[in-house]
Amino acid sequence: MSKRDVQQPLAASVQGYEKVAIVAILIVGAILRCVYLFEIRNDPGLVHPAVDNGFNLYWARGLATDDWTLPTDSVGRDPQIQTTAYQRPPGYPFVLAVLHRLTGGGPLAIRGLQLAGGLLAVFLAWRLGRQLIDPATGLIWAGCMAVHWGFIYFGAGLNGMWLVIILGLVLINMCHRLVCFGHPAYAAAIGALVGLVALVRTNALLTAPLLGVWMILALKRRYGLQRTAATLAITALAGILTLIPSTVRNLHISGHFVPVSANGGLTLFHGNNPAATGFSTAAADEGGIFSSPWQAADLMARTSAELQRPVDYVEMSQHYGRKALRWMTEYPSQALHLVGQRAALFWGPHEIAHSTPVAADREASPLLSHLPFSFSLALAAGLWGFGLLALRPTRRLLPNGVTETLWAGAVITLGWFTSFLPFFVTSLYRLPVLVVLLFGAAAGVARTHLLIRSKNLLVPFVGLVGMAVLWWLATIPIVPVRAGQLERHILRGVQWRSQGDLRQAEKEFLLALAINPGSGRAANGLGSVYLDLGRTADAKSLFETAVRTNSGDPLCHFNLGLAYGLLGRWAEAVTPLRRAVELAPNLVEAQAFLGMACDAGNDLEGAFSAYEAALAIRPGHLQVANNLAWLLATAPDARLRDGQRAVQLARRCAAAQYSPPVLGTLAAALAETGDYEEAISTLEQAIQLNRSEQVLPEEDFTIRLELYRAGKPYRRPMMLEGTPPPK
């Protein structure tokens, strides 16, 4: 090994034209990102992001402000982030929490900072491109990243991929420096960077052993076996130290050894079950469907019932992981078919949705729809560029250590792609691969220019023809995927409703039903809007449609039961409400409303069970506590009465909500325990308050007051069909 091999400069000094060019590229990139922010300034997804994005925002807001108030789309189901092992990789939510603190939680400001992070990735691409190949490659690469629609769209999402791209670019840079100089600090940086990427996307851990093999092959010739072994040890130690805080926290909280997050088994089931498609995250089993992190509490409850013991998130995920492995073992051909589908989708021409319908969102955007360029073109151009770099005349021009570094990039890309094959793929997940492909395309353009200047026209001509053929092949959809217009209208309808704009929500759901009149999700969404507008009969009809076409969704059953109850048809409400809590045991409002429906139908034991289940989920649910206290104090069946507990519940409710119904419940509970003096005093307070508020008929109170003065407790009468439960 010569001295020149090790100490050759990584890149020439930056010329004046380069400085002007990169500044211009960054300015153009900044303008495009500002235009996009202006375009989405009133988008309902800013305040109410979907699924994983919303979960990340909830997590970050809790970390930043200690406010763990659940968002509307959680439907009251608490993921218990503070008391479980990390359910998702924690790296991005912690960074998002910092952005939340810096911006005060302003949705546009948070996204603005993230898009600025995307511009940092553009700058790093320029530096790395000129270092690896030449200044022209760096500028072309940076320009492609600055104007490509995908980096703008996903950079404005709450998914953390912009962070992965920045860390990945730095990782490739450290690989190059390690090859050129062999310093232990670069080895430590590589290990730490792999650990940091894994904290954002756990699947990045698969690249660690592949990078280990690369190090052996790339460093042994230059630095010898002993030094290579030491370098490997330093890299591994740095990676382990990066993950230790997460591992220790998970072990302390849950008692389980979880290095990053506990979602692996559940994600494996998402991708390997009878309903798996290779791209959709909506998995199904005999208990129903699940496609959202908010449903974790329901899955834990269902798993606990199945295993007949309480389980935590880690055990639940492991349980579903075992289910997935059993299915893969029993149906190997289907499992392999799904792997093939995922591979075809990953490299295919379609934009695959995940939390958001990517293709439909791009089509609807005046800016993004006019920005370059498709993944198919990037794939063809990238392969073309790497092919040119592999040619002997071109390869001789590569600077010191670049060949080894390009292999490092190939190894990382292979590991990243392979890590998704057992699970599912989305356009979001291939964004880091797009960065690599754009580098290849940039190198191809720069090398073609050099070849043409040197009068070598045959190679560029053949290369461009080959790229055109590759582009044509890459556009062939092996696995067809819809653009997602239906899903976009449904998602925006949900978001507009969460924002309180019912007219816009109604418009979106009607557009969705125009695309697919049989869509259960669209019918359920429109029915929810009609409930909010007081059109209960119309809502009921839509919910009946939703239940028929989307029978695994607990919210459809819950909404149907709710509509029946609001129409006074309490007996009919019981069946859909029972199905809702079977599918989603932690759907607290369904449990509460089931209690009310049973109460109205004189099924007091059923009401008691439902109220107890609701309070077990949310002990502070005042309406349920008041209803249960009333039942315990006034039930005709002595087996259900418990005056002491009724008093405890009623006092807690009265302390939080001083109202006639609550005071009336407390008075009934006191009378049941024989404390008629306080019962009379409390009911008199309720009567005085009711005269100003007119909440309940006064005769209800006067009848009870006479009983208490006579030293008798109140016993509720049998309810008639259509009569609402007592308050």
LOVOTOR-994005 format. One line per 3 residues: number of its first residue (from 1); for each residue x, y, z of C-alpha. Coordinates in pm, 1 decimal. Each point is the difference from the previous one (the first is absolute). Example, Ala and Ser with C-alpha at 12.3 -4.5 7.8 and 13.67 -1.06 7.14 Angstrom:
2
1) 1230.0 -450.0 780.0 | 137.0 344.0 -66.0;
//
This chain:
727
1) 0.0 0.0 0.0 | 151.7 332.5 -104.2 | -9.0 320.7 200.0;
4) -191.1 165.7 -283.6 | -276.9 -261.7 26.3 | -77.3 107.9 355.3;
7) 62.1 371.9 3.5 | -135.4 110.1 -338.9 | -235.5 298.8 49.5;
10) -365.9 -93.0 0.1 | -101.6 281.0 -235.3 | 137.0 309.0 -168.5;
13) -66.4 341.6 148.2 | -337.3 158.7 -78.6 | 9.2 234.9 -295.1;
16) -194.3 323.2 -24.2 | -246.2 -130.4 -256.9 | -80.9 -291.4 230.1;
19) -83.3 230.8 286.8 | -233.4 201.1 -219.6 | -160.8 -316.6 -138.0;
22) -62.4 -167.2 337.0 | -139.8 321.9 145.3 | -234.7 27.1 -297.7;
25) -106.5 -362.8 42.5 | -71.9 53.9 369.9 | -196.8 316.0 -76.2;
28) -210.6 -181.4 -259.9 | -55.2 -284.8 246.6 | -100.3 246.4 271.7;
31) -243.9 178.7 -231.9 | -167.1 -325.9 -100.1 | -36.6 -101.6 363.9;
34) -145.9 337.0 94.9 | -248.5 -25.7 -287.8 | -104.7 -343.7 124.7;
37) -43.9 126.9 354.7 | -219.3 279.3 -134.6 | -195.6 -256.3 -199.8;
40) -76.4 -217.5 304.8 | -46.5 282.8 251.9 | -372.5 -76.9 39.8;
43) 23.9 -374.9 -44.9 | -180.0 -187.9 281.2 | 288.4 -246.6 14.1;
46) 224.3 266.5 152.2 | -184.1 -3.5 331.7 | -142.9 -351.3 -23.7;
49) 261.8 -215.4 -176.6 | -92.1 -355.5 -84.3 | 80.5 -327.3 174.8;
52) 377.2 -30.4 62.1 | 57.6 370.5 -61.5 | -264.4 84.5 259.5;
55) 145.2 -253.0 242.2 | 345.4 159.3 -36.3 | -145.5 345.7 60.9;
58) -187.4 -119.4 310.1 | 317.1 -161.0 134.3 | 212.5 307.5 -72.2;
61) -254.6 238.4 149.8 | -13.1 -211.1 316.0 | 378.3 5.3 29.8;
64) 17.4 373.7 -64.8 | -288.3 118.6 217.6 | -93.5 -296.7 221.4;
67) -348.8 30.0 -150.9 | -115.1 -351.6 -82.8 | -357.1 91.9 -94.6;
70) -111.5 -251.3 -260.0 | -83.7 125.7 -351.4 | -343.3 -59.5 -147.8;
73) 103.7 -283.5 -231.9 | 119.6 -205.8 296.6 | -366.9 -33.1 102.1;
76) 106.3 -2.6 363.3 | 246.3 -288.0 -31.5 | 317.3 79.3 192.9;
79) 320.0 -152.2 -147.7 | 168.2 32.8 342.5 | 324.5 132.4 -145.8;
82) 140.3 94.7 340.2 | -54.0 -341.5 157.8 | 88.6 -244.5 -280.1;
85) 310.2 -89.3 -195.1 | 36.5 221.0 -305.1 | -271.9 -107.6 -240.0;
88) 166.1 182.7 -288.3 | 361.9 113.9 -45.1 | 46.5 299.6 231.7;
91) 261.6 197.5 -194.7 | -226.3 212.1 -216.1 | -264.6 78.0 267.1;
94) 278.8 135.4 223.6 | 129.8 220.7 -282.7 | -356.8 106.8 -76.9;
97) -43.3 89.6 367.5 | 297.0 235.7 -30.0 | -155.5 158.4 -308.7;
100) -327.9 28.9 191.2 | 175.0 187.7 280.5 | 183.3 227.9 -243.6;
103) -315.7 92.0 -191.1 | -257.2 -10.0 278.4 | -174.4 -277.7 -186.7;
106) -83.3 207.5 -307.4 | -79.1 -254.9 -271.9 | 139.3 206.3 -287.2;
109) 309.3 97.9 197.4 | 77.4 -363.7 84.8 | -24.7 -98.2 -362.8;
112) 205.5 301.0 -102.5 | 285.5 -113.3 221.9 | -24.9 -351.5 -137.8;
115) 15.5 128.7 -356.3 | 303.7 203.5 100.6 | 147.8 -331.7 113.4;
118) -71.3 -123.8 -352.2 | 208.5 288.0 -136.3 | 279.7 -110.0 231.4;
121) -19.1 -339.9 -170.7 | 29.8 179.5 -337.5 | 315.1 175.0 121.8;
124) 145.8 -326.0 133.7 | -71.2 -170.6 -333.1 | 194.7 269.4 -180.2;
127) 297.6 -35.9 233.6 | -4.2 -378.0 -19.1 | -51.9 -13.1 -377.7;
130) 294.6 226.5 -75.4 | 210.1 -192.3 250.5 | -79.5 -340.0 -151.9;
133) -4.3 84.5 -372.5 | 39.4 364.2 -104.2 | -158.2 344.6 50.5;
136) -244.6 -48.9 -287.8 | -138.2 -317.7 157.7 | -46.2 176.8 332.3;
139) -189.1 289.7 -155.3 | -223.2 -218.4 -217.0 | -77.8 -227.4 293.8;
142) -83.3 294.0 224.1 | -215.1 154.8 -271.9 | -201.2 -320.1 -43.8;
145) -63.8 -24.3 373.7 | -93.0 366.9 23.9 | -275.2 -19.8 -261.5;
148) -125.8 -357.7 33.8 | -359.2 -1.0 121.8 | 49.2 -296.4 235.8;
151) 244.9 175.9 229.6 | -237.0 295.1 31.2 | -312.2 -210.5 58.8;
154) 149.9 -238.9 253.3 | 209.6 274.3 157.2 | -323.2 175.0 96.3;
157) -137.0 -320.5 153.2 | 53.4 -112.8 356.7 | 180.2 -319.9 -93.4;
160) 366.8 74.7 70.8 | 136.7 -117.5 -334.3 | 176.8 332.6 -54.4;
163) 199.0 -83.3 312.4 | 88.6 -345.8 -135.2 | 126.9 159.3 -323.4;
166) 223.7 246.1 184.7 | 144.7 -273.5 220.3 | 43.3 -227.6 -302.8;
169) 196.4 261.1 -194.7 | 227.1 57.8 296.8 | 38.8 -378.7 36.9;
172) 121.0 -36.4 -361.9 | 241.3 287.4 57.1 | 140.5 -172.5 308.1;
175) 41.3 -324.4 -197.7 | 203.9 188.6 -258.8 | 219.2 162.9 261.6;
178) 52.3 -330.2 177.1 | 121.9 -158.9 -322.8 | 230.2 292.9 -78.2;
181) 146.7 61.8 343.4 | -87.2 -298.1 219.8 | -37.4 216.4 312.1;
184) -190.3 -164.6 291.1 | -216.5 312.0 38.0 | -160.4 -71.1 -336.9;
187) -69.0 -359.0 102.8 | -168.2 124.1 318.2 | -201.9 250.0 -204.2;
190) -123.8 -277.5 -231.3 | -117.7 -209.5 294.2 | -170.9 296.8 165.2;
193) -167.3 103.7 -324.7 | -139.2 -349.1 -62.4 | -135.2 6.4 355.6;
196) -156.1 343.3 -50.5 | -165.8 -103.9 -325.2 | -132.3 -310.7 177.6;
199) -152.7 222.9 268.0 | -199.2 164.9 -278.2 | -61.2 -314.1 -210.7;
202) 75.9 -326.9 177.2 | 40.4 -192.2 -325.8 | 331.3 183.7 -51.0;
205) 155.2 -248.6 242.9 | 7.9 -250.1 -286.1 | 268.6 211.5 -167.9;
208) 234.9 -46.6 297.5 | 122.8 -354.9 -80.9 | 20.0 84.7 -369.3;
211) 216.3 302.2 79.2 | 215.4 -227.9 213.9 | 65.7 -223.5 -299.9;
214) 71.0 306.6 -212.1 | 254.1 125.2 253.5 | 188.1 -328.7 -7.2;
217) 16.6 -2.6 -379.2 | 74.1 371.5 -39.4 | 251.0 51.7 281.8;
220) 193.7 -324.1 21.2 | 209.2 69.2 -312.8 | 76.1 355.9 103.2;
223) 56.1 -29.9 372.2 | 49.7 -364.5 82.7 | -207.4 -253.7 189.2;
226) 87.1 113.9 353.7 | -91.0 363.2 -60.5 | -315.8 -103.0 -184.6;
229) -108.1 -214.7 296.0 | 59.1 292.6 237.0 | -201.7 225.5 -230.6;
232) -288.6 -246.0 2.5 | 6.9 -17.9 378.7 | -6.1 379.6 30.9;
235) -290.5 24.2 -243.6 | -202.9 -264.7 183.6 | 68.4 158.2 338.8;
238) -107.9 344.2 -121.7 | -321.4 -144.0 -140.8 | -77.4 -184.8 322.6;
241) 66.8 308.6 212.4 | -238.0 200.0 -221.0 | -279.9 -248.3 63.5;
244) 64.1 -54.4 372.3 | -219.2 289.7 128.6 | -299.6 -131.5 -194.3;
247) 66.4 -358.9 107.0 | 39.9 89.8 367.7 | -315.1 210.8 -3.5;
250) -202.2 -281.4 -158.5 | 139.8 -255.6 243.5 | -79.8 223.1 297.2;
253) -352.9 81.2 -117.1 | -111.3 -339.1 -129.8 | 244.5 -257.8 132.3;
256) 67.6 -113.0 -358.6 | 323.0 22.4 -198.3 | -102.5 231.5 -284.4;
259) 295.1 185.6 -157.0 | -210.4 250.8 -196.6 | -371.9 -71.0 -35.9;
262) -239.0 -287.2 58.3 | -198.1 25.5 -321.2 | 181.1 -266.8 -201.5;
265) -238.9 -289.6 58.5 | -310.3 207.8 -66.0 | 154.3 148.0 -315.2;
268) 88.0 -350.4 -117.9 | -366.3 -96.4 41.2 | -101.9 309.4 -195.5;
271) 192.5 -139.5 -292.9 | -79.2 -369.3 42.6 | -362.5 -89.1 59.2;
274) -291.0 -118.1 -214.8 | -94.1 358.3 -91.1 | 354.3 129.2 -68.8;
277) 58.3 172.3 -333.5 | 370.3 85.7 17.8 | -61.9 372.0 34.3;
280) -301.6 61.7 222.2 | 57.9 16.9 375.3 | -356.9 -105.4 74.7;
283) 32.8 -348.1 145.5 | -286.2 -226.6 98.5 | -61.1 -298.5 220.8;
286) -306.5 -165.8 141.2 | -47.7 290.8 239.3 | -22.0 276.4 -258.4;
289) 227.6 242.5 -180.0 | 270.0 229.7 125.8 | 197.1 260.6 -188.7;
292) 79.8 269.9 253.3 | 231.4 35.1 300.7 | -301.8 115.3 201.1;
295) -136.4 -353.4 -14.1 | 289.6 -142.1 202.3 | -205.0 9.1 319.6;
298) -273.2 -207.4 -166.4 | 253.5 -252.1 -124.9 | 142.0 -36.5 349.4;
301) -347.9 -56.1 141.6 | -84.6 -258.0 -268.5 | 333.0 -177.5 47.3;
304) -50.5 -4.3 377.1 | -339.7 -162.5 -48.9 | 144.1 -249.7 -248.3;
307) 289.6 -97.6 227.7 | -214.2 28.6 315.5 | 253.9 221.3 176.0;
310) 93.5 369.4 -10.9 | 259.5 84.1 -264.4 | 194.6 316.8 -72.3;
313) 90.3 149.2 -336.1 | 317.2 -207.7 -40.5 | -180.4 -327.3 67.6;
316) -284.4 100.2 -229.4 | 241.2 76.8 -283.8 | 183.5 -326.7 56.8;
319) -333.1 -184.3 -6.0 | -89.9 147.0 -338.4 | 351.6 -67.6 -123.6;
322) -46.7 -367.7 82.2 | -334.5 6.6 -182.2 | 173.6 140.9 -306.6;
325) 273.2 -264.0 9.8 | -258.4 -277.5 32.1 | -188.6 136.2 -298.3;
328) 321.3 25.3 -203.3 | 86.7 -359.8 91.7 | -344.9 -131.0 -87.5;
331) -24.2 197.9 -324.6 | 358.4 35.1 -129.3 | -101.1 59.9 -360.8;
334) -226.3 289.6 99.4 | 271.3 142.9 224.2 | 256.6 -15.9 -282.5;
337) -253.4 150.9 -239.5 | -36.9 294.9 237.7 | 377.9 41.7 13.8;
340) 5.3 12.9 -378.6 | -283.9 251.0 -2.7 | 179.5 220.2 248.8;
343) 319.1 -8.7 -206.5 | -194.0 88.4 -315.7 | -181.8 282.1 176.8;
346) 319.6 137.6 151.3 | 165.6 37.6 -341.7 | -322.0 54.0 -192.9;
349) -141.9 316.6 -156.5 | -282.3 62.6 245.2 | 8.6 223.9 304.8;
352) -111.6 -221.6 286.8 | -214.9 152.6 272.9 | 58.3 -42.3 372.2;
355) -131.4 260.6 243.2 | -88.7 221.6 -294.7 | -107.4 -73.3 -360.4;
358) 321.7 118.4 -161.6 | -96.6 -19.3 -367.3 | -338.4 165.8 51.0;
361) 153.3 276.9 210.0 | 258.4 67.4 -269.0 | -264.2 11.4 -273.2;
364) -203.1 249.0 204.7 | 294.9 232.4 65.1 | 54.2 280.9 -252.8;
367) 369.2 4.5 92.1 | 91.2 -365.8 49.4 | -183.9 -119.6 -308.6;
370) 231.5 215.7 -214.3 | 328.3 -90.7 168.3 | 228.6 -279.2 -126.3;
373) 24.3 -290.9 -9.7 | -135.4 -352.3 25.6 | 164.6 -279.4 193.9;
376) 21.1 -199.7 -323.9 | 211.7 268.6 -163.5 | 220.5 29.5 308.0;
379) 49.3 -378.2 3.0 | 94.5 -13.0 -367.5 | 226.4 303.7 20.8;
382) 165.0 -126.2 316.8 | 78.4 -340.8 -147.8 | 127.6 170.8 -314.8;
385) 229.3 222.6 203.0 | 138.3 -281.8 212.9 | 54.6 -199.2 -319.3;
388) 212.2 281.4 -142.6 | 201.3 19.6 321.2 | 69.1 -372.8 -23.9;
391) 155.5 30.5 -347.4 | 377.2 -46.1 0.4 | 88.9 336.3 -160.5;
394) -223.9 184.0 245.2 | 93.2 -203.9 305.6 | 365.2 103.6 -37.1;
397) -107.1 362.3 53.1 | -160.2 -63.9 338.6 | 178.2 168.3 294.2;
400) 159.0 -188.8 287.2 | -230.6 -231.3 195.9 | -307.7 72.2 -210.6;
403) -45.1 -352.7 -134.5 | -10.8 -138.2 354.2 | -237.6 277.6 106.3;
406) -233.8 -71.8 -290.0 | -8.4 -360.8 114.4 | -85.8 123.1 349.3;
409) -292.0 192.5 -149.2 | -108.8 -310.8 -188.4 | 17.9 -210.0 317.8;
412) -204.7 253.7 197.9 | -258.0 22.1 -279.1 | -25.7 -378.4 -21.4;
415) -44.3 -31.5 375.1 | -261.5 276.5 6.0 | -201.5 -155.1 -284.1;
418) 25.9 -354.1 137.6 | -115.9 110.6 343.8 | -348.0 79.7 -134.5;
421) -58.2 -325.3 -189.6 | -151.6 -190.1 296.7 | -230.4 291.2 89.0;
424) -149.8 247.0 -249.1 | 122.6 278.6 -227.1 | -99.3 361.6 -57.1;
427) 134.8 292.1 -200.2 | 123.8 150.1 324.8 | 229.3 -294.9 62.5;
430) 174.7 22.4 -337.1 | 86.6 370.1 37.2 | 355.9 -74.9 125.3;
433) 47.3 -230.6 -301.0 | -113.9 286.8 -222.2 | 289.1 205.7 138.3;
436) 245.4 -268.6 -113.6 | -163.6 -28.3 -342.6 | 19.5 375.4 -51.4;
439) 369.5 -15.4 82.7 | 45.2 -262.4 -271.7 | -197.5 213.7 -244.9;
442) 210.7 306.0 83.4 | 322.2 -196.2 -46.2 | -132.7 -132.2 -331.3;
445) -72.0 349.2 -130.3 | 342.7 125.5 108.8 | 182.0 -300.5 -149.4;
448) -196.6 24.4 -325.1 | 104.2 362.4 -33.2 | 366.8 -95.9 48.4;
451) -25.6 -279.9 -256.3 | -158.9 228.9 -258.0 | 271.8 262.1 56.0;
454) 261.2 -269.9 -57.1 | -165.1 -85.1 -337.9 | -114.8 -341.1 129.7;
457) -354.5 3.4 -137.9 | -74.5 -370.6 -22.1 | -11.4 -66.2 375.8;
460) -235.6 293.8 74.6 | -227.9 -99.6 -286.9 | -22.2 -363.1 105.7;
463) -43.1 107.8 361.8 | -288.5 234.4 -76.9 | -173.6 -264.2 -209.5;
466) 45.6 -247.6 282.6 | -140.2 249.0 248.5 | -306.5 55.3 -219.7;
469) -59.7 -375.3 -11.3 | 43.3 -24.3 377.2 | -244.0 288.0 47.6;
472) -258.6 -172.5 -217.0 | 42.2 -325.0 192.2 | -20.0 182.3 334.2;
475) -336.5 151.1 -91.2 | -162.9 -341.9 -41.5 | -229.4 -53.4 303.4;
478) 58.0 -360.3 107.5 | -233.0 54.7 296.4 | -276.3 255.1 -78.3;
481) -80.4 252.5 271.5 | -269.0 267.7 4.3 | 99.7 363.4 39.0;
484) -208.2 26.7 316.8 | -252.5 271.9 -86.8 | -266.1 -179.1 205.2;
487) 232.8 -23.8 299.3 | 98.1 365.5 -34.5 | -360.7 122.2 14.4;
490) -73.7 -223.5 300.6 | 310.7 114.5 184.8 | -70.0 366.4 -66.5;
493) -360.8 -48.0 106.7 | 117.2 -139.3 333.1 | 246.7 286.5 40.3;
496) -253.1 271.3 -87.3 | -243.5 -151.0 249.2 | 270.1 -2.1 269.2;
499) 58.5 367.4 -78.5 | -372.5 71.9 38.8 | -70.9 88.4 -364.2;
502) -294.6 -233.0 -58.1 | -92.6 138.3 -340.4 | 344.2 -64.6 -140.9;
505) -2.3 -343.8 160.7 | -338.3 -78.6 -156.0 | 130.8 108.8 -340.7;
508) 303.6 -229.6 24.2 | -203.2 -303.0 106.3 | -254.1 57.4 -278.0;
511) 286.4 12.7 -251.1 | 130.4 -327.0 143.1 | -341.1 -165.1 -35.1;
514) -24.1 126.5 -357.3 | 319.5 -194.6 -73.6 | -115.1 -310.9 188.9;
517) -363.2 -3.6 120.2 | 70.3 -317.7 196.4 | 286.4 139.4 206.9;
520) -70.6 -80.1 363.5 | 261.3 248.7 123.1 | -154.4 281.7 -203.5;
523) -351.4 -90.1 114.9 | 115.6 -9.6 361.2 | 171.1 337.5 -36.8;
526) -301.1 167.7 -159.3 | -226.4 -154.5 262.8 | 218.1 150.3 272.8;
529) -34.7 342.4 -160.7 | -378.2 -40.3 -16.0 | -4.9 -95.5 368.5;
532) 184.4 323.5 77.4 | -253.3 190.9 -211.6 | -295.1 -163.0 178.8;
535) -108.6 -205.8 -302.8 | -15.3 -318.6 204.4 | -234.8 -199.5 -223.9;
538) 221.8 64.1 -305.6 | 302.7 -92.3 206.1 | -157.5 -329.0 109.3;
541) -56.1 -108.5 -360.6 | 361.6 74.5 -86.7 | 128.6 -187.4 303.8;
544) -207.8 -303.7 -97.8 | 173.7 8.4 -338.1 | 338.5 39.9 167.7;
547) -55.7 -300.5 227.2 | -100.8 -219.7 -294.5 | 305.4 89.4 -208.2;
550) 257.6 54.8 273.6 | -105.0 -241.5 270.8 | 343.9 -22.1 160.3;
553) 11.0 369.0 92.3 | -113.4 56.4 359.8 | -71.9 368.3 -64.0;
556) -267.8 -88.3 -256.3 | -178.2 -217.9 256.0 | 39.9 262.1 271.7;
559) -141.1 276.1 -217.8 | -298.5 -214.9 -97.2 | -73.0 -70.1 366.5;
562) 38.5 368.5 79.2 | -247.2 95.1 -272.7 | -255.2 -255.8 123.5;
565) 34.2 138.1 351.3 | -44.2 359.9 -110.1 | -316.1 -108.5 -182.8;
568) -127.2 -157.8 323.8 | 33.6 -353.8 -137.8 | 210.2 -124.2 290.4;
571) -76.8 -369.3 -41.5 | 134.9 10.2 -356.6 | 307.0 189.0 116.6;
574) 122.6 -284.7 220.4 | 106.0 -243.0 -274.1 | 229.2 234.0 -198.8;
577) 142.3 141.4 322.1 | 83.1 -346.9 128.3 | 173.2 -77.3 -328.6;
580) 194.7 325.7 23.4 | 140.7 -85.9 342.4 | 78.2 -353.9 -111.8;
583) 213.8 139.8 -279.9 | 138.5 289.6 203.8 | -16.3 -75.0 374.1;
586) 171.0 330.8 82.2 | -242.7 214.4 -195.9 | -115.4 173.7 314.9;
589) -291.9 194.0 -149.6 | -140.6 -319.2 -147.6 | 15.4 -162.2 343.2;
592) -167.3 306.2 152.5 | -277.0 10.3 -257.7 | -53.0 -375.5 26.0;
595) -57.6 52.5 370.8 | -259.3 266.2 -75.7 | -173.2 -222.1 -256.9;
598) -16.9 -292.5 243.1 | -114.5 238.9 272.3 | -284.1 124.4 -218.7;
601) -98.3 -358.0 -82.6 | -12.3 -106.2 368.6 | 304.2 -224.5 -43.5;
604) 158.0 137.4 314.6 | 259.6 -275.6 25.9 | 111.8 75.7 -355.7;
607) 8.4 370.6 83.1 | 203.3 -68.3 313.4 | 258.4 -204.2 -197.5;
610) 31.1 262.3 -274.3 | 35.7 287.4 246.3 | 264.6 -191.7 193.3;
613) 190.5 -72.3 -321.4 | -11.4 367.2 -98.2 | 129.6 113.4 340.1;
616) 277.3 -258.9 -13.5 | 116.7 167.0 -321.9 | -55.4 360.1 111.4;
619) -55.6 37.0 375.8 | -70.5 370.0 -40.5 | -296.3 -40.4 -234.6;
622) -255.2 207.6 193.2 | -312.8 -95.0 -193.3 | 69.9 -370.4 42.2;
625) 86.6 43.6 367.5 | -324.2 189.9 57.9 | -206.5 -258.7 -188.4;
628) 160.1 -285.1 192.7 | -52.6 179.8 330.8 | -367.9 47.5 -87.7;
631) -35.6 -368.7 -84.3 | 177.1 -109.8 321.3 | -223.9 227.1 205.1;
634) -338.6 -58.9 -161.3 | -3.4 -346.5 -161.4 | -309.7 -203.8 94.8;
637) 218.2 -311.5 25.7 | 177.0 0.1 337.5 | 287.5 -201.7 -148.3;
640) 101.9 298.9 -211.6 | -30.7 265.4 269.2 | 309.6 127.1 179.5;
643) -72.1 322.2 185.0 | 352.4 60.7 127.3 | 157.6 -25.1 -342.8;
646) -282.4 207.3 -146.0 | 81.2 277.3 248.4 | 370.4 -13.3 -87.2;
649) -68.3 26.1 -372.1 | -264.3 268.9 40.8 | 216.2 217.4 227.1;
652) 280.3 -17.2 -253.8 | -241.0 107.1 -274.6 | -145.8 281.6 210.6;
655) 347.8 132.6 75.6 | 73.1 21.7 -372.1 | -341.4 105.0 -130.3;
658) -249.2 186.7 218.8 | -327.5 -62.7 -188.8 | -357.5 -110.3 81.9;
661) 32.0 -355.4 -142.8 | 325.7 -64.1 186.5 | -135.6 140.0 327.2;
664) -313.0 -211.3 -48.8 | 216.0 -311.4 -34.2 | 196.0 88.6 313.5;
667) -325.1 48.8 191.4 | -127.5 -343.1 -113.9 | 329.3 -161.5 105.6;
670) -11.1 166.2 342.0 | -358.7 -116.0 48.3 | 101.9 -356.3 -87.8;
673) 256.3 10.6 282.7 | -262.9 138.0 243.1 | 141.3 355.5 18.4;
676) -334.4 165.8 -68.6 | 90.9 333.6 154.5 | 283.0 63.7 -246.3;
679) -205.0 -158.1 -279.0 | -279.0 254.7 58.5 | 245.0 290.6 20.2;
682) 176.6 -109.9 -320.0 | -323.9 -48.5 -192.5 | -125.6 341.9 109.8;
685) 318.6 148.9 -145.2 | -69.8 -188.8 -322.5 | -356.8 139.2 -11.8;
688) 118.9 358.7 48.6 | 265.6 -41.0 -268.5 | -245.7 -168.8 -237.5;
691) -244.7 289.9 26.2 | 259.3 228.5 -157.9 | 140.9 -251.7 -249.0;
694) -317.5 -202.7 -82.4 | 194.4 -320.2 -62.7 | -261.3 -251.6 121.9;
697) -371.0 12.8 83.7 | -40.4 122.5 359.7 | -258.5 -268.1 79.6;
700) 277.3 -262.1 -29.4 | 174.2 166.7 290.2 | -306.6 68.0 212.2;
703) -109.5 -366.7 -7.1 | 340.5 -107.6 125.2 | 9.9 276.8 258.9;
706) -324.6 -123.2 154.5 | 140.9 -354.0 19.5 | 317.5 117.9 173.4;
709) -201.6 205.5 250.6 | -199.2 -316.9 69.2 | 323.4 -192.4 60.2;
712) -24.6 -206.1 -316.4 | 259.8 -44.8 -276.9 | -91.0 44.9 -364.1;
715) -41.2 -303.5 -227.7 | 0.6 57.3 -373.4 | -304.5 -131.3 -190.4;
718) 18.5 -231.8 -299.5 | 79.7 197.1 -314.9 | -222.7 9.1 -307.5;
721) 140.2 -46.7 -350.8 | 107.6 334.0 -142.7 | 58.4 153.8 341.7;
724) 352.9 138.2 43.6 | 202.0 -120.7 296.1 | -34.4 213.0 313.9;
727) 265.2 266.6 48.6;
//
